[in-house]
Amino acid sequence: MRDFALTVLNTRGPALFSTGQAGFIIKSGNGQLMAIDLYLSDCVERLEGHKGFKRLLPHILSAGELPFDVVVCTHPHRDHFDVDAVPQMLDRGARLYCSVDCEKLVHQLQLEYYGEQINYVKPGDHIKEGDFDITFVNCDHGTGAPDAVGVVVKVDGRTIYEVGDSCLRLDRAGEIPQPVDVLIAPINGMYGNMDSSDAVKLAEELHPSVTVPCHYGMFASHGGDIKVFYDLTAEKQIPSLIMQQGEAYRIN
């Protein structure tokens, strides 16, 4: 695990790191760290009791290893709000921004103790946290997480749009600030999420400098065919980056 933490600490920002599933770390040029939807534990299988939720990707980071300045949880599903990891990140001083429907989890975990470190957000909210200028945008994850949000992060003059768990909503594409340097989109096509074809359609609409697929490979039950994404982006000549778990990408 320590090797990945050292990679994050030693890579010059602005940079993006993949932790697997829908988890990403953003590092600013000044070294500040933002986490989005990190799934670092095995809590989903333990709490859901579903063999399809067995973790298939290795653990590469423990929750207390890095001093995150900002932690974002886009909705309360436990592969996005890791109930084992979030308290440890708060212990290290992180400020948590989570969708309003995460309040029940916060109460269950007795995290009210952290006071102003915990903030609830909804689409349209905008905050400035250190080097990160963050806008929370609409996300359509269906009735299972009606208050889920997407995240637009501006850092060091770059714009990263993490769609969050959502179906394809091209009617909302105009809400996203342009230009987009990095588009991060789910491709698993289950639980109301976009599939590879949808992610490509969104990329064609937003014209990001690079599109990064996510939400595949962690659980057997979640689906997602990375080859389909690879083939479609190659065919349509859409710039893409399929990130290895633990990979660093310096955003030019």
HELIX and SHEET records of a PDB file:
HELIX    1   1 ARG A    2  ASN A   10  1                                   9    
HELIX    2   2 CYS A   43  GLU A   48  1                                   6    
HELIX    3   3 LYS A   51  PHE A   53  5                                   3    
HELIX    4   4 VAL A   86  ASP A   91  1                                   6    
HELIX    5   5 VAL A  100  CYS A  102  5                                   3    
HELIX    6   6 GLU A  103  GLN A  108  1                                   6    
HELIX    7   7 LEU A  111  GLN A  117  5                                   7    
HELIX    8   8 LEU A  170  GLU A  175  5                                   6    
HELIX    9   9 SER A  196  LEU A  206  1                                  11    
HELIX   10  10 ALA A  220  HIS A  222  5                                   3    
HELIX   11  11 ILE A  226  GLU A  235  1                                  10    
SHEET    1   A 7 ILE A 118  VAL A 121  0                                        
SHEET    2   A 7 ARG A  95  SER A  99  1                                        
SHEET    3   A 7 VAL A  70  CYS A  73  1                                        
SHEET    4   A 7 LEU A  33  ILE A  36  1                                        
SHEET    5   A 7 GLY A  23  LYS A  27 -1                                        
SHEET    6   A 7 ALA A  15  GLY A  20 -1                                        
SHEET    7   A 7 ALA A 248  ARG A 250 -1                                        
SHEET    1   B 6 HIS A 126  GLU A 129  0                                        
SHEET    2   B 6 PHE A 132  ASN A 138 -1                                        
SHEET    3   B 6 VAL A 149  VAL A 155 -1                                        
SHEET    4   B 6 ARG A 158  GLU A 162 -1                                        
SHEET    5   B 6 VAL A 182  PRO A 186  1                                        
SHEET    6   B 6 VAL A 210  CYS A 214  1                                        
END                                                                             
